Amino acid sequence: MSFKSTVMAAAAVCAMALPAWAEGITVNDPYARASAMMSTSGAAFMMIKNETGQDDRLIGAASPVAEVVQLHTHKEDENGVMRMIHVEEGFALPKDGMIAMQRGGHHVMFMGIGEPFEQGDMIPLTLTFEKAGDVQVEVPVDLERKPGQGMMNHGNMQGGSGN
């Protein structure tokens, strides 16, 4: 790797470490994964913190990398089977609380991706909040990340319950 490539890679890593924020909404530790190597879908995960002083709601997401971007979660059906579902009303984000967007729970779903997600790619994502408006996030693709790896310790923070 050339010196220029090394410097550019280091700058990209530093930029990824900075949280996205807008008017009291902070997005920390975002990352994305593809469902499989040649999949046409993928998901993004992150921690979203609300310090606006008022309750809010994550109501939408958009990205140019996919035909459809939705807010999803997993729910147990009447047979005890976990199913992924689209949450049209979005996720509640209580004042001084957070939404944990994690594998097996709440997440942003990308459907109809044009190109496979590759390790190190950056995915532009716009999160839309009912009150705070749009928050732009650059989401790094991390295909090697294990569940829970890299997630921050949030102590006694309240989690958004969704629905």
SULLINDA-V767858 format. One record per backbone hydrogen bond with DSSP energy under -0.5 kcal/mol. CO is the residue of the C=O (numbers start at 1). NH is the residue of the N-H. Records with the same first field share a line. If there is no record, write none. Layout:
BEGIN
CO: NH / NH
END
This chain:
BEGIN
2: 6
3: 7
4: 8
5: 9
6: 10
7: 11
8: 12
9: 13
10: 14
11: 15
12: 16
13: 17
14: 18
15: 18
20: 27
22: 25
24: 26 / 51
25: 22
26: 28 / 49
27: 20
28: 47
30: 140
31: 45
32: 142
33: 43
36: 39
40: 112 / 113
41: 35
42: 110
43: 33
44: 108
45: 31
46: 101
47: 28 / 49
48: 99
49: 26 / 51
50: 96
56: 93
57: 59 / 130
58: 91
60: 128
62: 126
63: 66
65: 114
68: 111
70: 72 / 109
71: 87
72: 107
73: 85
75: 83
77: 80
81: 77
83: 75
85: 73
86: 88
87: 90
91: 58
93: 56
94: 97
96: 158
97: 50
98: 160
99: 48 / 101
100: 102
101: 46
102: 105
106: 102
107: 72 / 109
108: 44
109: 70 / 111
110: 42
111: 67 / 68
112: 67
118: 121
121: 141
122: 124
123: 139
125: 127 / 137
126: 62
127: 129 / 135
128: 59 / 60
129: 133
133: 129
135: 127
137: 125 / 139
138: 140
139: 123
140: 32 / 142
141: 120
142: 145
146: 149
148: 151
152: 154
154: 157
158: 98
END
